[in-house]
Amino acid sequence: MAASFRPDIQGLRALAVGGVVAYHFGLTALPGGFAGVDIFFVISGWLITTHLMQEIGETGRLDLWRFYARRAQRLLPAALFVILVTLAAGYFILAPQEQALYSRGAMFASAYAINLWLLRWSFDYFAADATSNPFIHFWSLSVEEQFYLAWPALLLLAAWLRPGRRTAVAVIGVAGLASFAACLWLTSAAPAWAFYFSPLRAWEFAGGGLATLAPVTLPRHRAWLRPAFGWLGLALIAAAYLLLSEDLPFPGWYALLPVAGTVLVLLSGAGAEYTGKQTNWQALGPAAALSLWPLQWIGTLSYSLYLWHWPIIVYAQMLAPNLTVPQRLGCVVLTLALSAFTYHLIENPARRGAWLTAGARAFPDSIPGARPVRAFPGLVLVPALVLTGAGVAVGYANAHLATRNIGPEQRGIQQAAEQPSIARAVDKTCLLDSRTVTPKPCVFGATDAAHTIVLFGDSHADHWSTPLIEAARRNDTKVVTYLKSSCRASRLSTFNAVLKRDYTECDAWRELAIADIIRRKPRLVVISEFSIGNLTRDMPAASRAAEIARWQAGLRSTLQAFSQAGIETAVIRDTPINTSFVDSCVARALWWRAAPSLCDTPRADAANDSTAATERAVVKSVPDTLYVDLTDHFCGPAACHVVIGGKLAFRDRHHLATAFAETLEGPLERALF
């Protein structure tokens, strides 16, 4: 079990970081590149279990202080350097409120606890707003460090119960199975916990640990299994990169692809000390390919590459939202350059130097009466604690400074983005969550009003509640809302990005809501929904055409249901979609002393004019149905604007800011009353 350098593991590191970088840099050919993190987890489980079991076998104990000092010496200096540089760059790129938020993330990243902070704030790794967080990638490093805290204790428990490989396999196996079972359950029930919480990722480390303890008898006598294991493992990793995507429930069952693939490659390269025919068989495996110098070079830089790639792409996309291919290649070159610099001048010297463990020599034997260094084992961690404390302190100070830099204009942007619609301000559950099926009609206005209008749809109907409710009040009309998050009024079954599956709750809610609305016999049903053009813009042409055809049929079906019941319907054209999150972009523009128009989006990209024409045709084909188009209040011929009349028009990429929505009361009243 002696630890030795394995070029194939270095090559695996290259594949892992390559997948992650490709995914984050927008290489759509590898939609599952994020699974590279899982490869790292398995490798860590293999290596750490190997080292710890070797020490337990030789000495019967573990020098935990030394173990943790070595981990800190390997990881902390480069991580702290990247955190500090990212914070410094963020001062010039991020708006002050973003600086304040992400500086807190830097604090937790420095303490290897950012995964817990992300859980606290419910950050979704695959959500669009996650692309603004320059420290979110530290979640995996936090999970790994937390694994280092628990794993030695687990192996010591196994040795205490009964020394030997079999007991270790049993203990690791039980822990791994429990972790995997909990991960499977929570991938559906609470995806963020399954993704970020280290005990629920422990099974991936356990896979590597079990692999290093696996008996070598079978591969020794059937040497052809080694190359077979290796190539099958690489095939599974390739399948993960090519077939997985952010739309699938992950980790769960799907994480078995990269985990099993990595385990098989590790087993394939194990036991290379065998000679004769075994060596010949070994040569037929993937180890030779994984040992090629480009992979070895990338593998050597893998830690620094992982640290640098994410803040570079985050900041680049803030400075140029629509990065061209040459610009993305430029980001790759910058990432490689900074990674090489960090490796050669910080990471490697720190790992090879002794300065981080200098505390262990604080009491040299040459001093008369000095106690042996063994009496002060915790001193080896003092430099690590100093570095961690420095990162936390700088993050805290930066957050405090950023908060002081939030001026009246910045605060006004923040307040405008946070102000809820009238419907949600009265009762936030008027906009139902993803899992609720039973409709919740919310009534606004006098119960004895002469007329009733129903507002029906998703959050894009909700943001119209602000002008609609006020216009209705002035026309002796009450408004009843039927609203559900991410659920269209059109009879169209869709995929839910939060639930990572077909949105069956939406289909059930929609039918119940339509039936309830028809029973109410309102004067008018007002429908608005997230434009199908937004969802299909990145689809291949054939798929896009098929999806739009399904949506046309679904919209027509909903409108006909009301028309046949003798109820008039008005469809409000959807709002434009912006390239960036408007509140953050405008706040940055103000910080840069630039005009908010910097955040405007070309009309061709924002307005979905072709989809609107299709929608208008469907509406025109159904009796008693009206089409309301207020797009000219957002867009000119060339661009759609983010600040209109001095007010923030959108609170994110596509939802109306409430204060601006109030200004649309007049146009909406003229269209509907």
ROLODO-169018 format. One record per residue (C-alpha): x, y, z; residue in three letters. Coordinates in steps of 0.1 Angstrom, whole numbers, plus 5000, padded with zeros to 4 digits. Layout:
# residues N
XYZALA ...
END
This chain:
# residues 673
500050005000MET 503050224998ALA 502250564983ALA 504050644951SER 503550884923PHE 501150764896ARG 501150944863PRO 497650804855ASP 496250984886ILE 497851304874GLN 496151244840GLY 492851184858LEU 493251524875ARG 493751674841ALA 490451524828LEU 488651634859ALA 489751994858VAL 489452004820GLY 485751904823GLY 484952164849VAL 486752444830VAL 485152344797ALA 481652344813TYR 482152684830HIS 483652834799PHE 480552744779GLY 481752444758LEU 478252304751THR 479751984737ALA 480551884773LEU 477351964791PRO 478251734820GLY 481751874825GLY 480751974861PHE 481151604870ALA 484851664870GLY 484451764907VAL 483251414914ASP 486351274899ILE 488451484923PHE 486351354952PHE 487150994943VAL 490851064938ILE 490951224972SER 489250934988GLY 491750694972TRP 494950894981LEU 493950995017ILE 492850645026THR 496050505012THR 498250735032HIS 496250695064LEU 495950325062MET 499650295056GLN 500350505087GLU 497950305109ILE 499449985096GLY 502950095104GLU 502550275137THR 499050175150GLY 498150535153ARG 497750865133LEU 499551185138ASP 496551395132LEU 498351725138TRP 500951645111ARG 498151525088PHE 496251845090TYR 499352055088ALA 500351885055ARG 496851945041ARG 497052305050ALA 500552335036GLN 499252185003ARG 496052384999LEU 495952705020LEU 498552935004PRO 497352914968ALA 493652934979ALA 494353245001LEU 496253414973PHE 493353364948VAL 490853484973ILE 492753804980LEU 493353874943VAL 489653804935THR 488554044963LEU 490954314950ALA 489754274914ALA 486154274927GLY 486554624941TYR 486854754905PHE 484354524889ILE 481554444914LEU 478954684927ALA 479354764964PRO 476354554974GLN 477854264954GLU 481254324971GLN 479554305005ALA 477753984997LEU 480653804981TYR 483153925006SER 481153715031ARG 481553435007GLY 485253495008ALA 485253465046MET 483653125045PHE 485853015016ALA 488853105036SER 487552885065ALA 486552605041TYR 482852635050ALA 481352815020ILE 479252515012ASN 477352575045LEU 477052945036TRP 475652855002LEU 473052625019LEU 472152905043ARG 471353135014TRP 469952864991SER 472352934963PHE 471752694934ASP 474952594917TYR 473152574883PHE 471052884888ALA 471653174865ALA 472553414893ASP 475253174905ALA 477353304876THR 477853624896SER 479453464926ASN 483253454921PRO 483753224951PHE 481052964946ILE 483552704932HIS 485152684966PHE 482252474977TRP 483952154965SER 487152244984LEU 485152305015SER 483551965011VAL 486951805007GLU 488451975038GLU 485451865058GLN 486051515046PHE 489651535059TYR 488251625093LEU 485951315095ALA 487851045075TRP 490750985099PRO 488350935128ALA 486450685108LEU 489650485099LEU 490750505135LEU 487350365146LEU 487850075122ALA 491350005136ALA 490050025172TRP 487249785164LEU 489549535148ARG 492849615130PRO 492949505094GLY 491649565059ARG 488349385063ARG 487149595092THR 488149915073ALA 486249795043VAL 483149725064ALA 483250055082VAL 483850265050ILE 481250055032GLY 478550115058VAL 479350495059ALA 479350515021GLY 476050335017LEU 474350555043ALA 475650865026SER 474550734992PHE 471050655004ALA 470650995020ALA 472051164988CYS 469550974966LEU 466651084988TRP 467651444991LEU 468551484955THR 464851494949SER 463551624983ALA 466251894989ALA 468651924959PRO 470852194975ALA 471551975005TRP 472351674983ALA 474751894963PHE 476552094989TYR 476351905022PHE 479651715028SER 478051405045PRO 475951355015LEU 478951354992ARG 480951125015ALA 480050824995TRP 482150954965GLU 485150974988PHE 484250635002ALA 484250494966GLY 487950594963GLY 488750464998GLY 487150124991LEU 488950094958ALA 492350134974THR 491449864999LEU 490149624972ALA 491849284970PRO 494349254941VAL 494048884938THR 491648884908LEU 493549144887PRO 496748954895ARG 495548624881HIS 493448774854ARG 495749064843ALA 493549144813TRP 491049284837LEU 493249584843ARG 493149744809PRO 489449644806ALA 488749824839PHE 490650134827GLY 489050174793TRP 485550104807LEU 486250364834GLY 487250624808LEU 484150544788ALA 481950604819LEU 483750944825ILE 483251034788ALA 479550934791ALA 479151154821ALA 480651454803TYR 478651404772LEU 475251284786LEU 474851464819LEU 473451814821SER 472352074846GLU 468751974838ASP 469151624854LEU 468751564892PRO 472351564904PHE 474251404922PRO 471851114928GLY 472050814906TRP 473751014878TYR 476851074899ALA 477550704897LEU 478850754862LEU 481850964870PRO 482450794904VAL 482350444890ALA 484450544860GLY 487150704883THR 487250394906VAL 487750164876LEU 490550374862VAL 492250384896LEU 491950004899LEU 493349964865SER 496550154874GLY 496949994908ALA 499549724914GLY 501849844886ALA 504749684906GLU 503849344891TYR 506149224864THR 506048994835GLY 502748944818LYS 501049184842GLN 503249464830THR 502449374794ASN 498749384802TRP 499249704821GLN 500649864789ALA 497349794771LEU 495450004796GLY 494750384795PRO 497750464818ALA 499950544788ALA 497450784774ALA 496850944808LEU 500650984811SER 501051204780LEU 502851524788TRP 499951764781PRO 497751574806LEU 500651564831GLN 501151934828TRP 497452014832ILE 497251764861GLY 500151934878THR 498452274875LEU 494952124883SER 494552284917TYR 495552624906SER 493552594875LEU 490452514895TYR 491052804918LEU 491553064890TRP 489152964862HIS 485953054879TRP 486653414890PRO 488153484856ILE 485053374837ILE 482753544862VAL 484453884859TYR 484953854821ALA 481253794816GLN 480454104837MET 482754314817LEU 481554164783ALA 478253984788PRO 478353824753ASN 481853684752LEU 482953584717THR 484953274710VAL 488253464708PRO 487453634741GLN 486753294758ARG 490053164744LEU 491753464759GLY 490253374793CYS 491653024789VAL 495153164782VAL 494853404812LEU 493753114834THR 496652904823LEU 499153184829ALA 497853274864LEU 497752904873SER 501352844862ALA 502353154881PHE 500553044913THR 501852684910TYR 505552774906HIS 505653074929LEU 503152994956ILE 501652644956GLU 504752434949ASN 507152634971PRO 504652615000ALA 504252244996ARG 507952174994ARG 508952435020GLY 508852385058ALA 507652725068TRP 504052625073LEU 505152365098THR 507752585115ALA 505652585147GLY 506752225152ALA 510252355158ARG 509352635181ALA 511152455210PHE 514452335196PRO 516252065214ASP 519352295216SER 517752515242ILE 518452385277PRO 515352265294GLY 513252285263ALA 510452035263ARG 510351785234PRO 508351915204VAL 505951615209ARG 504551795239ALA 503352075216PHE 501751895187PRO 499152155179GLY 501852415171LEU 502152265136VAL 498752415128LEU 499552765140VAL 500652895106PRO 497552735090ALA 495352905115LEU 497053235109VAL 496453205071LEU 492853105076THR 492353395100GLY 493953635076ALA 491553535049GLY 488553565072VAL 489653905085ALA 490254045050VAL 486853925038GLY 485154075068TYR 487054405064ALA 486154415027ASN 482554355034ALA 482454635059HIS 484254875034LEU 481854775006ALA 478754835028THR 480055195035ARG 480455244997ASN 476755184990ILE 475455524982GLY 471855654978PRO 471655554941GLU 473055214948GLN 470655164977ARG 467755284955GLY 468555014929ILE 468654754956GLN 465354864971GLN 463654874937ALA 464854524929ALA 463654384963GLU 460154544963GLN 457554274958PRO 454454304935SER 451254414951ILE 450054054952ALA 453153914969ARG 453354214993ALA 449854125006VAL 450453755007ASP 453653594993LYS 451853264989THR 449553414963CYS 452353304940LEU 452352934947LEU 455652744950ASP 456652464927SER 455252174947ARG 451752304956THR 448952174934VAL 445752324950THR 444952664936PRO 444952964960LYS 442753244946PRO 443753574962CYS 441153854960VAL 442054224957PHE 439454504959GLY 435954534973ALA 434054204976THR 430854374963ASP 432554524933ALA 430554534901ALA 432954334881HIS 435654064885THR 438854024866ILE 441053714870VAL 444853724866LEU 446153384856PHE 449653254850GLY 453153234863ASP 455453504879SER 455153694847HIS 451453734854ALA 452253824890ASP 454354134881HIS 451354274862TRP 449254254894SER 450754584905THR 449254804878PRO 446154574872LEU 444954584908ILE 445154964910GLU 443455014876ALA 440654764886ALA 440054954919ARG 439455274899ARG 436855094877ASN 434754924904ASP 436354584897THR 438054334919LYS 440954124909VAL 441253754917VAL 444753604911THR 445653244902TYR 449353234901LEU 451952964903LYS 455752994900SER 457152884866SER 453752744855CYS 452252874823ARG 448552924817ALA 449052754783SER 448352384784ARG 451952284779LEU 453752024800SER 457252154808THR 460452064826PHE 461052234860ASN 464652334865ALA 464352344903VAL 462652004906LEU 464851864878LYS 461951674863ARG 458651714844ASP 456551974861TYR 453551754868THR 452351984896GLU 451952254871CYS 449752044848ASP 447451944878ALA 447252304892TRP 446452454857ARG 443452224852GLU 442152284887LEU 442652664882ALA 440852674848ILE 437852484862ALA 437652714892ASP 437953034870ILE 435152914848ILE 432952854878ARG 433553214889ARG 432353354855LYS 434553674856PRO 434153954831ARG 437753904819LEU 440653664823VAL 444053824819VAL 446853594810ILE 450653654809SER 453453404809GLU 457253364804PHE 457753374767SER 458353034750ILE 460953224729GLY 463153264760ASN 463152884766LEU 463752784730THR 466353044719ARG 469252804724ASP 467552494709MET 468352354675PRO 466052474648ALA 464052154645ALA 463552114683SER 462652484686ARG 459952454659ALA 458452144676ALA 458352314710GLU 456752624697ILE 454152414679ALA 453352244712ARG 453052574729TRP 450752714702GLN 448452414707ALA 448552454745GLY 447852834744LEU 444952784719ARG 443452504742SER 443552734772THR 441953024754LEU 439352804738GLN 438352664773ALA 437453024784PHE 435953124750SER 433652824750GLN 432552914786ALA 431553264773GLY 434453434791ILE 436553704775GLU 440353664777THR 443253914773ALA 446753794767VAL 449554044777ILE 452654004756ARG 455653904777ASP 458254154788THR 461654154771PRO 464453944785ILE 467754124792ASN 471353994787THR 472254054823SER 470654074857PHE 469454434855VAL 469754534891ASP 473354414894SER 474354554860CYS 472954894867VAL 474454904901ALA 477854814885ARG 477455084859ALA 476855344886LEU 479955224904TRP 481955254872TRP 480455604867ARG 478955484834ALA 475455534821ALA 472855274829PRO 472255244792SER 475355024792LEU 473054754804CYS 470454794776ASP 469954484754THR 469454504716PRO 465754464707ARG 466554174684ALA 467853974714ASP 465454094741ALA 461954134726ALA 461153794711ASN 459253974682ASP 458853654662SER 457453464691THR 455053754698ALA 453853744662ALA 453053374666THR 451253444698GLU 449253724683ARG 448153494655ALA 446953224680VAL 445053494700VAL 443453624669LYS 442153274660SER 440153234692VAL 436853434696PRO 436453684725ASP 440253714730THR 442354024731LEU 446054074726TYR 447754354747VAL 451254464736ASP 453054714757LEU 456454644744THR 456954994731ASP 456955114767HIS 460154914772PHE 461854914738CYS 462755144710GLY 463455024675PRO 467054934683ALA 467154844721ALA 465154754751CYS 465954974781HIS 466654894817VAL 466155244832VAL 463055424820ILE 461855764833GLY 464555744860GLY 463155414873LYS 464655064872LEU 462454874848ALA 463354514858PHE 464254364891ARG 466354084874ASP 466653974838ARG 462953964829HIS 460654044859HIS 459254404861LEU 460454614890ALA 457354704910THR 457955084910ALA 458155084872PHE 455154854869ALA 453155114887GLU 453755354858THR 452055114834LEU 448755144851GLU 447455394826GLY 448355204794PRO 447054884809LEU 443755044820GLU 443255184785ARG 443854834770ALA 441554634794LEU 438754864807PHE 
END
